[in-house]
């Protein structure tokens, strides 16, 4: 598990084998586009640690980690996070192949310009922010091996990469340090129809707090953060579901705009790659 820290290593041998079976089942459901209602009861994670172990095993099947999705349901809550495979990361304007779920969230993401290796002494907020190369508007595409991840057991959903399917980033915004996130607006438009308009709607409160947390507490799993990795900091718009061929536009009042489109149904049926920039399966 070269990409990760200790989540898997803390499991007993018997539970590690069960969690490996769970990861394989979720991977097969994603690959075949035949979702399962939930993991079998005996395979379901019973702790967050087990759910994270499944994430690590599942992520390994997709190669190198390109970043991390992290968020918190409130300003006081401990964050949850999951790896984002590098092969599922694309620049704005991407055509995304998604045969099933097509969930969409507008987010704020940071690109690291310097390594933040794991260390005993905690990083300060200023040290972590100094390692950030740029800040970007982003869209996270949600996908899952679960038929309806909102109805499955919560730890099953967390194990399945917290519904991560793809990550699309827009142009960087140079003045991000001066943005008042409590007043930042966002509009999510799907097929030219405004679906969500909100202000200051990231549930983590001070979303920048998530970065030093990931560099410090999160390092137990990540093994440290690397230059070139992305950190996306949770939804501003909730989960909106698109259709085949849907065009998506997420526009922040200050940060800027990012767009993407889902692959048309006829190309999905033909199985042709077309101009797909990134696929997730």
C-alpha positions as CSV (number, residue, x, y, z in Angstrom):
1,X,0.0,0.0,0.0
2,X,2.6,2.5,-1.0
3,X,0.1,5.3,-1.6
4,X,-1.3,5.1,1.9
5,X,-0.7,5.1,5.6
6,X,-1.9,2.6,8.1
7,X,-5.7,2.1,7.7
8,X,-5.3,-1.4,6.3
9,X,-2.3,-2.3,8.5
10,X,-4.4,-2.0,11.7
11,X,-6.9,-4.6,10.7
12,X,-6.7,-8.2,11.8
13,X,-5.9,-10.8,9.1
14,X,-9.4,-12.1,9.0
15,X,-11.1,-8.7,8.7
16,X,-8.5,-7.6,6.1
17,X,-9.6,-10.5,3.9
18,X,-13.3,-9.7,4.3
19,X,-12.6,-6.0,3.5
20,X,-10.6,-7.1,0.4
21,X,-13.6,-9.1,-0.7
22,X,-15.8,-6.0,-0.2
23,X,-13.4,-3.9,-2.3
24,X,-13.5,-6.5,-5.1
25,X,-17.3,-6.5,-5.1
26,X,-17.5,-2.7,-5.3
27,X,-14.9,-2.7,-8.0
28,X,-16.8,-5.3,-10.0
29,X,-20.1,-3.3,-9.6
30,X,-18.4,-0.2,-10.9
31,X,-16.7,-2.0,-13.8
32,X,-19.7,-3.9,-15.0
33,X,-22.2,-1.0,-14.4
34,X,-24.3,-3.6,-12.5
35,X,-24.8,-1.9,-9.1
36,X,-25.5,-3.7,-5.9
37,X,-28.1,-2.5,-3.3
38,X,-25.4,-2.8,-0.5
39,X,-22.5,-5.0,0.5
40,X,-23.6,-8.3,2.0
41,X,-24.1,-7.9,5.8
42,X,-21.0,-9.9,6.6
43,X,-18.8,-7.7,4.3
44,X,-20.0,-4.3,5.5
45,X,-17.5,-2.2,7.3
46,X,-18.3,-1.9,11.0
47,X,-15.9,1.0,11.7
48,X,-14.7,4.0,9.8
49,X,-11.2,2.4,9.9
50,X,-12.6,-0.6,8.0
51,X,-14.4,1.7,5.5
52,X,-11.1,3.5,4.9
53,X,-9.3,0.2,4.4
54,X,-11.8,-0.7,1.7
55,X,-11.2,2.7,0.1
56,X,-7.5,2.0,0.0
57,X,-7.9,-1.4,-1.6
58,X,-10.4,-0.1,-4.1
59,X,-8.3,2.9,-5.1
60,X,-5.3,0.7,-5.7
61,X,-7.1,-1.0,-8.6
62,X,-7.2,2.4,-10.4
63,X,-3.6,3.3,-10.0
64,X,-1.9,6.4,-8.7
65,X,-3.7,8.8,-6.3
66,X,-4.1,12.2,-7.9
67,X,-5.6,13.9,-4.9
68,X,-8.2,13.8,-2.1
69,X,-11.8,14.7,-1.6
70,X,-12.5,16.0,1.9
71,X,-15.4,17.5,3.7
72,X,-17.3,17.9,6.9
73,X,-21.0,18.2,7.6
74,X,-20.6,21.1,10.0
75,X,-18.0,23.6,11.2
76,X,-17.3,21.4,14.3
77,X,-17.4,17.9,12.7
78,X,-14.3,15.9,12.1
79,X,-13.7,15.7,8.3
80,X,-14.0,12.6,6.2
81,X,-11.9,12.0,3.1
82,X,-11.2,9.6,0.3
83,X,-8.6,9.2,-2.5
84,X,-9.2,10.5,-6.0
85,X,-7.6,8.3,-8.7
86,X,-5.4,10.3,-11.0
87,X,-6.9,8.8,-14.1
88,X,-10.3,10.3,-13.1
89,X,-9.0,13.9,-13.1
90,X,-9.7,16.2,-16.0
91,X,-9.4,19.8,-17.1
92,X,-12.6,21.9,-17.5
93,X,-14.5,21.3,-20.7
94,X,-14.0,17.6,-20.4
95,X,-16.3,15.0,-21.9
96,X,-17.0,12.5,-19.2
97,X,-18.2,9.0,-19.8
98,X,-20.7,8.0,-17.1
99,X,-23.2,5.2,-17.8
100,X,-25.1,5.3,-14.6
101,X,-25.3,7.7,-11.6
102,X,-24.1,11.1,-12.9
103,X,-24.1,13.0,-9.7
104,X,-22.7,16.6,-9.8
105,X,-21.4,18.9,-7.1
106,X,-19.8,22.3,-7.4
107,X,-16.7,22.6,-5.2
108,X,-13.6,24.6,-4.4
109,X,-10.3,22.8,-4.9
110,X,-6.6,23.5,-4.2
111,X,-3.6,22.3,-6.1
112,X,-0.4,21.6,-4.1
113,X,2.8,23.1,-5.3
114,X,5.1,21.6,-2.6
115,X,5.3,18.2,-0.8
116,X,3.9,18.0,2.8
117,X,5.5,14.8,4.0
118,X,4.2,13.2,7.2
119,X,6.1,14.4,10.3
120,X,5.8,14.3,14.0
121,X,5.5,18.1,14.4
122,X,2.1,19.4,13.2
123,X,2.1,21.7,10.2
124,X,0.7,25.2,10.9
125,X,-2.1,26.6,8.8
126,X,0.3,29.1,7.3
127,X,2.8,26.3,6.4
128,X,0.1,24.3,4.6
129,X,-1.3,27.4,2.7
130,X,2.2,28.3,1.6
131,X,2.4,24.9,-0.1
132,X,-0.7,25.6,-2.1
133,X,0.1,26.5,-5.8
134,X,-3.4,27.6,-6.8
135,X,-7.2,27.5,-6.0
136,X,-9.8,26.5,-8.6
137,X,-13.5,26.1,-9.2
138,X,-14.3,22.4,-9.6
139,X,-17.0,19.9,-10.3
140,X,-16.9,16.5,-8.5
141,X,-18.8,13.8,-10.5
142,X,-20.4,11.3,-8.1
143,X,-20.6,7.6,-9.1
144,X,-21.0,4.4,-7.1
145,X,-21.1,0.6,-7.2
146,X,-24.1,0.9,-5.0
147,X,-27.6,1.2,-6.7
148,X,-28.6,4.1,-4.4
149,X,-25.7,5.1,-2.1
150,X,-27.9,7.3,-0.1
151,X,-30.0,4.3,0.9
152,X,-27.1,1.9,1.6
153,X,-25.4,1.7,5.0
154,X,-23.4,4.8,5.5
155,X,-20.1,3.0,6.0
156,X,-20.7,1.1,2.7
157,X,-21.0,4.4,0.9
158,X,-17.8,5.7,2.6
159,X,-16.0,2.5,1.7
160,X,-17.0,3.1,-2.0
161,X,-14.7,6.1,-2.3
162,X,-17.4,8.3,-0.7
163,X,-19.2,8.1,-4.1
164,X,-16.3,9.6,-6.0
165,X,-16.4,9.2,-9.7
166,X,-14.4,12.0,-11.4
167,X,-13.0,15.5,-10.8
168,X,-13.0,18.4,-13.2
169,X,-11.1,21.6,-12.5
170,X,-11.3,25.1,-13.9
171,X,-8.8,27.9,-14.2
172,X,-6.9,29.0,-11.1
173,X,-7.9,32.2,-9.3
174,X,-4.9,34.2,-8.0
175,X,-6.6,36.2,-5.3
176,X,-8.1,33.2,-3.4
177,X,-6.5,34.1,-0.1
178,X,-8.7,37.2,0.1
179,X,-12.0,35.5,-0.8
180,X,-14.7,35.7,1.9
181,X,-16.0,32.1,1.6
182,X,-19.1,33.0,3.7
183,X,-20.2,35.5,1.0
184,X,-19.0,33.6,-2.1
185,X,-21.9,32.7,-4.4
186,X,-22.3,29.6,-6.6
187,X,-24.7,28.8,-9.4
188,X,-25.0,25.2,-10.8
189,X,-26.5,25.0,-14.3
190,X,-27.4,21.8,-16.1
191,X,-28.5,21.9,-19.7
192,X,-28.9,25.7,-19.5
193,X,-31.3,25.4,-16.6
194,X,-30.2,26.8,-13.2
195,X,-30.5,24.0,-10.7
196,X,-28.9,25.5,-7.6
197,X,-28.0,29.0,-6.4
198,X,-26.4,29.4,-3.0
199,X,-24.1,31.7,-0.9
200,X,-21.5,30.6,1.6
201,X,-22.9,27.0,1.4
202,X,-19.9,24.8,2.1
203,X,-20.9,22.9,5.3
204,X,-17.4,22.7,6.7
205,X,-17.6,26.3,7.7
206,X,-14.1,27.5,7.3
207,X,-13.3,25.3,4.3
208,X,-9.6,26.2,4.4
209,X,-9.3,24.4,7.8
210,X,-9.6,21.1,5.9
211,X,-6.2,21.5,4.4
212,X,-4.1,21.6,7.6
213,X,-6.3,18.8,9.0
214,X,-5.5,16.6,6.0
215,X,-1.8,17.4,6.2
216,X,-1.7,16.5,9.9
217,X,-4.5,14.1,11.1
218,X,-5.0,12.8,7.6
219,X,-1.3,11.9,7.1
220,X,-1.9,8.7,9.1
221,X,-3.7,7.5,6.0
222,X,-2.2,9.5,3.2
223,X,1.4,9.0,4.2
224,X,1.9,12.7,3.4
225,X,0.7,15.0,0.6
226,X,2.6,15.5,-2.6
227,X,3.1,18.4,-5.0
228,X,0.7,18.0,-7.9
229,X,-2.1,16.5,-5.8
230,X,-5.5,18.1,-5.7
231,X,-7.6,18.7,-2.5
232,X,-11.3,19.3,-3.2
233,X,-13.1,20.6,-0.1
234,X,-16.7,19.5,-0.3
235,X,-20.0,20.4,-2.0
236,X,-21.5,23.8,-2.2
237,X,-24.6,22.7,-4.1
238,X,-25.6,19.3,-2.8
239,X,-25.9,16.3,-5.1
240,X,-27.6,17.2,-8.5
241,X,-28.1,14.3,-11.0
242,X,-27.5,14.8,-14.7
243,X,-28.5,12.8,-17.8
244,X,-26.6,11.4,-20.8
245,X,-25.4,14.4,-22.9
246,X,-26.0,16.8,-20.0
247,X,-23.8,19.9,-20.1
248,X,-22.8,21.2,-16.6
249,X,-21.7,24.7,-15.6
250,X,-20.5,25.6,-12.1
251,X,-19.9,29.4,-11.7
252,X,-18.6,30.9,-8.5
253,X,-19.1,34.7,-8.0
254,X,-15.4,35.4,-7.4
255,X,-13.5,32.2,-8.1
256,X,-14.8,31.7,-11.7
257,X,-16.3,29.0,-13.8
258,X,-15.8,25.4,-14.8
259,X,-17.7,23.3,-17.3
260,X,-18.0,19.7,-18.4
261,X,-20.4,17.4,-20.4
262,X,-21.5,13.9,-20.1
263,X,-21.1,11.6,-23.1
264,X,-24.1,11.2,-25.3
265,X,-26.2,8.1,-24.9
266,X,-25.6,7.0,-28.5
267,X,-21.9,7.0,-28.0
268,X,-22.3,5.1,-24.8
269,X,-24.3,2.4,-26.5
270,X,-21.8,2.1,-29.4
271,X,-19.0,1.8,-26.8
272,X,-16.9,4.3,-28.8
273,X,-14.4,6.5,-26.9
274,X,-15.2,9.6,-29.0
275,X,-13.4,12.5,-27.4
276,X,-13.8,11.3,-23.9
277,X,-11.1,12.9,-21.8
278,X,-11.6,10.7,-18.7
279,X,-13.7,7.7,-18.1
280,X,-14.6,6.2,-14.7
281,X,-15.6,2.6,-14.4
